[in-house]
């Protein structure tokens, strides 16, 4: 693999109405609010902005997208820096037996514009890689300006063009190149646009930006960092010598410098490096801050991890009919709208599976990224007991699963396919494909219960339950992530008793599944069918408690007040 240090080629925008007349002027199409005048460059590997812009995989992207929307609503002086993925994450199809079939289909976006800026990045010491910056204008989807970088540029060889093919590419060297393009290329682009007061890394993927800034005399005051997960996959480690050869550090480090950078290890942990270089770091829930401090105890910067709990954009995610009924506390109009939303979701169930679901039956949805610790198949732990629930005609249920496993995570794909086979011949269960923003919204508005089953302490936040609650879906959850800050068991949600997270996983699974069945049998189902007024009270309490505390307007203000200022 050949690639080479960074040279900038400046070009004037083809759309001069969008760019300032001077290439080095920070540009916004609005006058930033005085409270938010500090210039922020927000780096993220993925953004979940709209169903049509497929540059996201899941929660990290949904969070970044809500942040960009609310930053625009507040007229904050912020831009997003991301990547334009040629094939997106992947398109979730089916094989002929209905099992998962990842598909990679080229994407085209006529609503993106060429910013006129092209940056040459040298990686792995030889060939120049051209990086073009496309821009998503605020008026398209109601976000701050977002610059998306692509290497699919005339003049690049095939290998260079492939760097921005796939979000979370399976090849380690390609992932390193992606980080350099986002980090160093993005930092250079911000420099061309006039610079920023604060460079914010949303997780460690863009870590080379911090090295670029440090090499060019920037102090900690300019760098902040968000850590998103206690999971190993989200705290990347790479071979230090390979990183050094790649240009990851912005210059070639000596052997002594490399040892100092890694703490005398053979690998560099991106999270530890970011903690060390950032002025401030935040976790994404209060519980996650405690877990993160313990995880990184002894590392520079670990003691000062602030909790800024994730949130989601109410305007985008909450159904207008649900909102009006909630504000009026009108149970009749709410129930009418909920039946309509369930019917719309069930049209998708019918289309994909040929099953007719009943809007009058309690519907449980488990929908999020498929990962082992999230336990999509926890309901199947005691098959006999689950079958009794599925065949209870007096208190009937319907269950829907949806979500995307990583396309090469064969254990997660195995769980997905197991659920496909389990649901295939059961009339009241279904697995849906195409779990992206559009389907996510349908599931949240059309469900009665939002099921969340991670192993405790391993879900940093879990934002899907927030947008479900905004739409009257009652959270049934492990007490992890954001849930301890929100839940009032039996009043706005149903919460499982806490398992000992230090116990063997099979013990946790047995205990959690037992508690899950008992809560469904003795609380959820009897309340839904036998105490409809009480159920409606829980629904409205959930919306009351999730807004505004877990709406991204609160979060974006907190980032400015806590992390940026």
N, C-alpha and C positions, 0 to 999 in steps of 0.2 A: 504494500500500500504506500503510495507516494502522495505527498502533500507538502507546504512550506510556510515565517513570521508574518506580520500583517501590514498590508499596504492599503491605503484608502484611495479609492477613485471616487471623486465627487461629480455628481451630475445634477443639473437643475431639473425640477419636477416637470413632468409632461402636463401636470394639472396645476398651473400656477395659482389658481384660486384656492388651492388647498395648502400649498407650502408658502412660507414667508418669502419675500423677495430676496432675503439674505439666507444663504444656506445654513448659517451657523446661529440662527435665532430659534429658540424654543417656541414651538408653534402650538396653539390651540384655536379652535374655531369659536371659542367663547372666552370671555374674560373670567379667569378663575376667581372664586369667592375669596375675599380677603383672609378668612380664617384658614384657607387651604392654598396659600400662595406658594409654599415651599414646593420645589420641583421634584417629583418622584418618578423614577423609572422602575417599573415592576416587571421582573423577569420570571417567566413561567414556561415550562416545557409544553404545557397544554392549557387551552382556554375553552371552556364550554360556554359559548356565546349564544349559539342558535343551532337548531337541528341541522340546518343547511350547511353550516361550516364545521366539517367533521375533522377537527384537529384536537380532539379530546378523547380520553378513555373512560374517565369516571369522576370520582369525588374531587380530586385535586383540580381538575378542569372546571367542574361545576362551581367550585368555590372561587376560582380565579375569575370565571365569567360573571358571577354575582358581584364580585368586588369591582370589576370594571364597569358594570351597569350602575351600581350605587355611587361610585366615584363620579360618574357623569352626572347623576341626579343632584349631587352636592356641588357640582362644578369644581371638582378638585383638580389641581394642577399636576396631573399624572398622565403618563403614557404606559401602555403595555408593550413588552418585548417578548415575542414568541417565535414559533417555527411554523412554516407552511408545509404541512405533511402531504406529499403527493398522493399517497394511498391512505391517508388517515391512520387510524389505529388498525381496524379491519372492519369489513362488513360481515355481519353475523348471519350466515345462511345455514342450510341444512343439507345433509346427505340424503340419499333416497330413503333411508330408514329413519329419518327425522333427527338423527344425531348431529352434533355441531360440525359445521363446515366453514372455517374461516376463509373469506374471500378478500382479495386485494384488488380494488377497482380504482382506477385513476380518477381524481377529483378535479373539477374545473369550477372557478368562482369568478363570474363576470363582475361582481360587485366589489372586488378588491382592485386597487389601483397601484400602479408602479410609482413608488415614491421618488424615483429618479436617482436614488442612492445605490451604488454598487460598491461592495467592499471586497477586497482580496485578502484571503486568509491563508497563511502558510501553515500546513500541518504535516508532521512527519517529514519535514526537512527538505523537500525537493520542489514539488509542483504547487503552483498557485491555484487556490480554489476561489472562484468568484461567488460572492454571496449577494443576492439582490434583496432589497427590502420592499415588500409590498405593504400597503396600508389599508386598514379597515377604518373608514371614516366614521365619526360619531353618529352621523345622521342615518347610517344604514340600520344598526340594531340598538342604538341608544347606549353606547359605551364611550369611555374616553378613547382617544386614538390608539390603535393597536398596530404595531409594526411587526410583520411576519416575515421571517428570513427564509430564503430558499436557495439551494445550490443547484436547482434544476435550471441552469443558465447556459446559453450558448457560449461555447469556448471552454467549458469544463469537460473533462473526460468522463466516461461512463461511471467510473468509481466515485469521482467527486460529485457527480449529479445524484448519485444514490444516497448521499448522506442524509438528505431530507426526504427520503422515500417513506419511511415507516416510523411512527411514534413508538418508542421503546423497542428499537431494533434488537434482534436477538444476538447480533454479532458484537462482541465486546469492543473491538477497535472502532466500529462504526458509532457505537454509543459514546466513546471518547470524543470522536470527531464532532458528534452532535453537540456535546457540551462545549467544545471550543467554539463552534459556530455561534451557538446561543450566547455564551458568556463573553468571549473576546469580541466576536463580530457584533453582538448586541451593544457592548460597552462602547465600541468605536462608533457605532451608529448614533448612540446618544450623544457622544462627543461632537459629532457632525451637526446634530440638531441643537447644539448649544450647551450641552452638559446637564447634569442633574445635581440637586443638593443631596439627594438620598438615592442609593441603589438598593433595591429590595429584591432579594432572592427568595422566591416561593419554592422551597425545598432546594436541595443541593445541586440540581442538574446544571445550573449556570455558574458553578463555582469558579471557572476560569475568569469570570468578570472581576471577582475580588482580587485575583492575582494581577490582572491587568491594572486595576486601580492602584494596588499597592506598589507595583513597579513604577507607576507614574506619579508617585508622591502623594496619593490620596491617603487620608488618615481614617481611623475607625469611624469617625463622626459621619462619614458618607455611606457606611455599609450596615445594612440590617438584614436579618435572616429569619425565615419561618421554617421550623421543623414540623413535619406533618405526621410522623408515624413512628411507633416503636418497632415496627417490623424491619427485619434485616434488609429486605429488598428495597425499602425506601431510604436506607442509610448506606449508600453505595460505597464499596471499597474496590480499589483498583491497584494493580501492581505499580509501585512507585516509579520504577525504572522505565516502564512502558509509558507512563504519563509524562515523565521527563523527556523521553525521546519524541513524544507527540507534539510538544509545544504547549502542553496543558498549563504550565506555570508561567508562560509568557517569555521565558528565557530558559536556557539550560542551566540547571542547578548543579553545583559541585556535589561530590559525594557527601561531604560534610553538611552542606545546606540541605540536601535531600534527607539525610538522617534526622536533622533538626526538624524538618517539615513534617515528617511522619512519626516523630517520637521514637526513633530507632526501630521502626518496623519496616517490613518489606512492602506493606501496602499503605495507601493513603485512604483514610475514611473521610468522605466528603463532609459529613455532618460535623465531625470534630474540627476539621479545618475551617469550616464556616463559623462555628462557635468561637474559635480563636480570633478570627479576623473581624467579626461583626461587632459594632458598638452595642447593639441590642439584638436579642433573639426572643422570639415568642413561640410558645406551643399553642395548640389549637383547641384546648379546653383546659379547665382548671385541673381536672384529674390528669390529663396528659402532661401538664407542666410538672406535676409531682413525679410522674413516671419518668419523664425526660431528665429531670434533675438527678434522679437516682441512677438512670442508665449511664449518664455521662459524668457522674460524680468524679471529681479530681481533674477533669478537663477544663482548660481555661474557658471561661464564659458560661459554664454549665450552671453555676450557682444563681445566675441572674436571668434565667429563662422566665419571661412573662407569660401569663395566660391571656390570650385573646381568643375567645371561643369563636369558632367558625359560625357563619350565618349564611342565609340565602336571600335572594332578592324577592321580596314580597310581590312587587308589581309584575314580575315575569312569571312567578310560579303559582300565585294564588288565583283560583278561578273567581271571576267577577261575581257570578251568582252566589257562590259560597260566601264571598266577602260581604255582599249586601245582606244576606240572611243572617250572618253572624253579627254584623253591626246592629241590625234591628232586633237581634235575639229572637228571630221568628222561626220556630221549629218547623212549621208547616212548609214554608217556602224553601227552607234548607232541605227537608226530606224530599220534596219534589225535585229540586235540583240534583240532589245526590242520586236519585233513581235515574235521572237523565245521564249523569256522568258514568254511572255503572253500566248503563246500556251501551254507551259509546265504547267503553273499555271492552265489553263483552262482544261487540261487533268484531274487535280485533282478535279476541279469543276464538270466535267462530271462524273467522277468516283463516287463522293459522292452524287450528286444530280440529275444526269441524264439530266443536262442542257448543251446545246451547247452555249458557249459564243464566241463572235466574237472578234478576236485580233485587228480589226480595230476600235473598239468602245472604247471611253474613259471609263476606268475602275477605280472606286473609291474603296478603301479598308479601312475599319475600323477594326483594329486588335490589341488587347492588352488584359490585364486582365479585366474581367468584374467586374466593381465596380460601385456603384450608381453615384458617382461624375464624372465618366468618360463619362456617358451619351451615351451608345452605340446606343440608339434608338432616338437620337435627330432629325435625319432625318424624323422620323415618327410623329414629334410634330404637324405639320399641314398636315394631311393626304391628303387632297385635293390638296395641292400645291405639295407635294412629288409625288403624282400620276401623275400630269401633267408633272413633270420632267421625270418620268419613261416611259411615253407614247409619249414623244416628238420624232418623227421619223426623224426630220431634224437635231436635236442635241442629238443623243441617248446617254444613259449612261448604264453602268452595275455597280452593287454594290455588294461587298462581305463583309461579317462580319466573324470574327473568334476571338476566345479567350476563356480562361478558367475562369469561375466563381469559387470561393471557393466552394468545394463540399457541404457545409452546409449553404451557403449564399443563402437562398431561394428567396430573392428579386432579386439578380443578376441572379439566374437560371431562374426566371420568365421572366426577360428581354430577356435572351437568347432564351427561348422557345417561347416568343412572336414573336421574329424575325424569328424563324424557321417557325412558322405558317404563318407569313406575306409573307415570301419568297416562300413558298411551291408551290403556283400556279401562280407565276409571273416569266416569262421566263428570265428576266434580273437581278434577285437578287438571292443571295445564302448565306447560312450560312455553314461554314466549321467546322468540328471537328478535333481534333488532333493538336491543336495549340501548337506546340513545336518548336524546333530550325529549323528543316527541313522545315516545313510548313511556319514558319515565314520568312525564306529566300525566299521561292517561292513567297510569297505575296509581299515582298518588291521589288524583281526584276521584278515581273510581273504586278505591278500596275502602273497606270499613276498618280493617286492622292492618297496621304496618309492623311486620315481624322483624326483629333485629336480634341476632343470636351469636354475636362474637364471643370468643373466650375472653373473660374479663381481664382488663388492663391492656388489651391488645388493639382495641379500637380507639384511635386518638380522638376522633370526634364523631363521625357518622352522620353527615349532614342530611342524608335522604329522609330521615325521620322528621326533620324540621319542616321540610316542604310538604310532607305527608300531613303533619299536624295542621299546617296552614289551611289544608283542604278538608279537614274533618276526619282524617284517618287516625284512629287511636293507636298510639304506640304501645306495642307489647314487646318488652325489651329486657335484655341483660342490662344491669346497672353500670354501664361503661360509657366512655366518651363524654358527650354532652348531656347524656341522660340524667346524671346526678344533679346537674344544675337546673333541670327542667321538671323532672318527674315528681308528681304527688300521687303515689300509688292509690288506685281506685277513685281518684278525683279528676285527673287529666290524662291518665295512662295506666298501664298495668306493668309492674316491674317484678322480675324474677328475683328471689333471694340470691345473695351473692355466694358463689362457690369459692373455695380456697384456690386462688390462682397458682399457688405453689404445688398443689396436688397433681397427681398424674392426669394427663388429659382424658383418659378413659373414665376416671372418676368424675371429672368435671362434666363430661358429656352425659354420663348416666344421671347425675344429680340435676343438671340443667334440663334435660329432656323430661325427667319426672316432674319437675316443677312447672315446666311448660304445659304438659298435659293437664296437670291439676288446675292451673290458672284458667286454661281454656274451658275445662269441664265445669269448674265451680264458680268462676267469676265472669269470664268474658261472655260465654254463650247464655247463661241464665240472665245476665243483665241485658244483653242485646234483645233477646226474645221476651223475657218476662218483665223487664223494667225499662220500657222504651224512654220514659221521661228521664230516668237516671242516666241512660246511655246518651241522650241528647245533652244533658248537663256536662257529662265527661267530654263530649265532642267540643262544645263551646268553651269549656274550661281550657282544653288543649289549645284552641286558637288564641284565647286570651293570653295564655302563658307563653306561647311561642312568638307572639308579636307584641311589642317590638324587640323583645330581648334577644331573639334569634333571627331577626331580619338584618340584612346586610347593611342597611343604613346605620345601625348601631355599630356594626363591625368596622366599617370604613372610617367612621369618626374616631373610633378607638385606636385604629392604626395610626392616624395622624397624631392624636393626643399622646399616645403611649410610646409608639415605636419611632415615629418620624421626628417628633418635636421633643 
